[in-house]
């Protein structure tokens, strides 16, 4: 019987892992430069947490969650489909507000959704993102967006479009839902099956439809921005003013609603035309009411964003942006030409490793030619060659595999040379 990876999952093999590590290291550096600290939460939570936070009317809760019951008497559990609910749960459970008025955390995490697998979208996938908890001010929204943009800019991703909208407060959305239903009602028969379902549950989600037959209808729909309360309108204008101050270009998208029910006021999305119909690289928004939904006695203002790793990697590969990311390679390969040299090579490799030098040594007892070929395949910079003559003289051949230069040196001299040049 031959086993295969499950549909919607993907092996990340050693020859590709350097791309992931390159992005992760860059992302961590930028998050921490903005004052964010890492958080890690359990891979599964109570199902009720996601039903409550994401919303019963969303596709995620209705169709895409991997839920299970460990035993008949236990609560249903769900593999996390997103991170914000878990972060807010941890924030409330551990009373992080008592440590600081502002909590700024980031994550790089595996998530799970029962979606139809396609390019850049798997059922097990990775996201990086952050949450700024404690500030209701527009500065927080603008900083989150600036942080997200910094990541893509420093990774060199070109040709992106930042789209921005405001969803107002809960009252605004309640009023707008009815306005939108009244607009769509005469055209109900034109709606596809998914939109008809959303018409009753959450008509705002119809604005997010990618169905080309509905685009003209959606384009002429009433705009939620025209129904904003004064406070939301002022907040949205302030966010735009800050983005202008930061030199960040954006487009107002009146159809941008995002896929989660907990968003309020600012919503944003970074898109890449190079990804086709599923063109979102990342996005987020404000969610001031989420903590109250999850049991907080008082409202907790918060804003955040999340981005998909797989889509980012696809885009970077398209533009050949991994030239600065190098596959992991040993600094040196120790090549043994005799039986006694093999034992010496094993011990010397350990010595080099203790000195912080990435070192390979042959454990297949191959010929010298094969060992040097392997050193080149691995991308080693140096080869240290030892045979009977070298073992007797104590002078070993150091070969620079980049230049071809080779000379005989004492082991201590080799070690010092490699440490200096590492």
N, C-alpha and C positions, 0 to 999 in steps of 0.2 A: 504494500500500500504506500503510495506516494502522497505526502501531505503538501498542501499549498497554503500560502497566506490567504486569509479570509477576504472575500470581496469587500472593497472599500478600505482595506488596510494596505500598507506598503512598507517593505523593508528598506531601511536606509543603510546602504552598504558602505563598507570602509572607504571605497574610492570616492564616495560622495559626501561623507560625513564632514569633511573639511569645510564645505560650503555652509553647512548648518552651524558649525562652530564659529566660523567667521562672522556670520550674522549675529549669533548669540552674544559673542564678545563685544561687537560693536553696539548692539542694543543695550547690554548691561552698562557699558561705559556711558552712553548718552543718558539713560535713565538716572544713573547715579550722579551725573554731572548736574542734573536738574533737581537733585535732592531727594530722589525716590529710593526706597529700600525694598529689597526683595521679600515677597511673601510666598509661601507654599501651603496649599490647602489639600485636604484628602481628595482622592480621585473620584469618590462617590459621596453623595449626600442623601438626606431624606428627600424622597420625590416631592413631598409637599413644599419644600423650599423653592424648587424651580416652578412648580405650578403657581405658587403664590407670587413669585417675583416676575417671571417672564410673561405670565398671563395665559389663561386657559384658551384664549382665542388665537394664539400664535401657532404657526406651523410646527415650531420646535416642540411645544408641549403636546399639541394634538397628534403629531405624526412621527416625530423624529427622536424621541428620548429612548434610551436603553434602560429600562427599569426592570427590577427583579425583587423578589421577596425571599430573603435567606431561609426563612422557615415560616410555617403557617401563622404563627403568633406574632411575627415581627412586622415592623413598618416597611412599606415599600421603599427601596433605595434606587437611586438613579446615577449612572455614570455622568459626570458633569458635562452638560452641553455648552456651557459658557462659564466665565469666571466671576463676573461681577456679584452675582448672588452669593457665591461662596465667600468672597472677600468681605462683603457687608455682614454676612453671618459671623465670620471670624472677628470682625471689628466690634460687633455688639457683644458676642460671647466673651471676649477677653477685655472688654471695656477699654479699648485703645484710646477713647476720647479722654480718659483720665490721665494719660501720659502726655498728651499734647492736644492743643486746640485744632491742629491740622495734622491729618495722617496722610502721608503720600507713599504709596506702595506700588510695586510693579511685579509682574510675573512672566514666566515663560512656561507654558503648560500644555499638556495633552488634553484634548477634548473629544467628545463622542456625539455624533448625530447620525441618525438613520436616514441619510440622504441618498439620492441616486448618485453614485460615484461618477465623476467626470474630471477633466483636467483641472488641477488646482483645488479640487474638492474631494476629500476622502471622508469615510465614516469615522475613522480615527485620524485626528489632525492636530496640528500645533498652532498655538497663538501666543503672541507676546502682547502685553498691554499694561495699563496702569490705571489707578484710581486715586483721585484727589478728594479726600473726605473731610468736610468741615467748613468749606467756604462756599457761600452763596453768591460771591461776587463774580462779575464778568471776567476779571483778571484770571481766575482759575480756568474758565473755559478757554480763554485765549492761550494761556500757558500750555494747557494740554494739547491744543491744536499745534502750537509751535513746536512742542516736543515731538509729536508724531511727524511733522514735516521735517524736523532736523534729522530724524532717523533715515528717511527716504533720500533726503538731500545728501547726507554724508555717505550713504551707500551708493550714490551716483545714479539713482533711478530717475530717468528723464520722462518728459511727456506725461506728467500727472495733472489731474484736475481736482481741486478741492471744492466740494459742494457744501453749501451751508443752508440751514433753514432753522426756524423756530417753531416748536410745537405748542408753545404757550403753557398755561397751567391746566389743571384738571377741568376747570369750568370751561375754558376755551375749547378744549378737545371735545367735551360733551356737546357744546353748542355746535361745533363744526361737524361733528359726526352726523347730526340731524340735517344740517345744511347740505352736506355731501350726499346723504341718502336721497334728499329731495331732488338734487340735481341728477342723480343716477337713475332714479326710479323710472322715468319715461324711457330710459335706454336699457332697462333690465334685460330684455331679451337679447341684447347684443353682448352681454357679459358672458365670459367663459365660465365653466363650472366652478373653478377655484374662486373667481371674483363673486359669483353668486353666493357662495358660502361665506365669503368675507363681507358681503353686503349686509348681512344680519349681524354677524359677530363683531366685525371691526372694519368698517368701510374705508378707513384710512389706508389699510393695507392694499386696497385696490390701486391706489396711486403708485404703488411699488411694482405693479405688474409689468412684465417684460413682453407681454403679448403684443405683437405689432398691430393687430387689428383694433386694439384699445387705445393706442397712443394718442390719436387725435381727440378722442373723448376725454382722456385724462388731461391733455394739454389745456382744454377749455374749462376744466373744473374750477370751482371757487377756490381761492387761495386761503390757506389757514392764517397766513400772515395778516390778512385783512380783518381777522377776528381776534387778534391778540388784545389782552388787557394792557393798560398803560405800563404797568411794571414790567411785563414781559417784553413789550415793545422797546422800552428804554434799555433793558438788559441786552436785548439782541443788538441794538444799535451800538452799545458800548463794546460788545464783543467785536463787532466789525471795526470799530475805531481802533481797538488794540491791535487787531490783525494788520490793519493799515500801518500802524506804528512799527510793527515787526517786519514790515515789508513782505507780508504774505498775501499772495493773490488768491482770490476765491470767486466763486460764482454762486449767486442765490438760486437755489433749486426748490421751487414751491411744491414739488412732488416728493421731496426727500422726507420719509417718515421713519426709516429704520425698521427692523423687524421685531423689536421687543416692546412690550406694553409699558415698561417702566420709565421710558424717556419723557422728559419734560423740558420745555424751553429749548435750549440749543441742541441741534442735531447736526452732525457733519459726516462726510464720507470722502475718502480719497480714492479716486478712480484712475484706472489706466486703460486707455482705448486698446492697448495691445492684448488685453485679456478677453476680448470678445464680449458676448452678452453678459457673462458674469464678470463684470469689470471692477468690482470693489477690491481694493488692496487692504483697506482698513477703514475704521470709522468708529463713531461713538456719540456721546452726548451727555447731557445733564440728567440726573435722576434723583431729584430732591425728595421724592416721596417713597423711595424703595425701603429705607430703613424702617419707616413706620409700618409698611406692609409686613415686615419681618419681625415686628414685635417691639420696636423702639417706642418708648413713652413720649418722645418728642421728635420732631422732624430733624433729619440730618442731611444737610445739603451735600451733594457729591457730583462729580463729573469724571468721566474716564473715556478711554478708547481701547480698542483691540484690533490686532492685525494678524492676518493669516501668514504663516511661514511658507507654506507650499506655493501660494500665489506669488509671494515676493521672490522666491527662488526661481520660479518660472520666468518672471519678468527680468531678473538679473541675468539668467542664462541667455535670454533673447538678446540682451544688450551686451553680453560678454563682460559682465562686471565683476567676475571673480578672479581677474588677473592679479589682484593684490592678495588674494587668498591662496595660500600654497598648501597642497596636501602635506600631511605629516610625514616627515622624512628623518631618518637617522642622521646624526652628524658624522658618524664614523662606522665603518664595518671592519671588523677584525678578521683577517683572512689567514687561515692556517694551512701550511703545506705539508705537515707531517703529524704523526701521532702525538709526539710530545708537544708540538706546537698547538694542537687542538686543546689539550688540557690547559695550557698556558692561556690560550685565547678565551676560554670560558671564564677563568679567574680575572683576566685583565678587563674583560667586558664588565664584570661586576665592579671593578675598581673605577672604571670610567663612569659608570652609572651613578656610583656614590658621589662622584664629583659633579653630578648634574649634567652629564653629557649623554645624549640619546645615542645608544650604541647597539648595533646588531652583530651577532656572531652566528656562524653557520652551525646548525645542529643536524644537518643531513649528510655530513661527511662528503661533501661534493669536492670536485677538483678546484684548483686555484682559479682556472679560467671561469668556471661556473659561479664561483663565489664572487668574482669581480663583476661578472655579468649581473648577478643579483644585486650587488651594491649599486650599480648604475640604474637598475630597474627601480630600486627603492628611492633613488635620488640622494644617496649619501654623498657628502662633500669630500670625505677622506676615506682611504683604506689604509689600515695598518697591516702590513704583510710580514708573516713570520714563518720561516722554515728552519731546518737544522742549523744552517750557518748563522742565522740571526739569533737562534737560541744560545749558541755557543759564544758569540761575540757580544751579546747584549745590546747590539745596535739593530733596530728594526726599521723596515722600509715604511716611510710615510709618503703615501701617494695622494696628491690633490687630484680628485677625479674630475674637477671642473677644468683644470689647466693641463693636466697630464704631468706636472712637475713631480719628481720623486727624489727623495734623499734618505740617507741612513742616519737615525738619531737614537739616543738613549730613550728609554720609555718615559723617564721624567721630563725630557725635553719635548717629546711628542705630546705628553699630557699638557704641559704648559702652553705649547703652541696652539693646541686645539681650544683650550680654555680662553686664551686671548682672542682667538679668531672666531669663536662660537657665535 
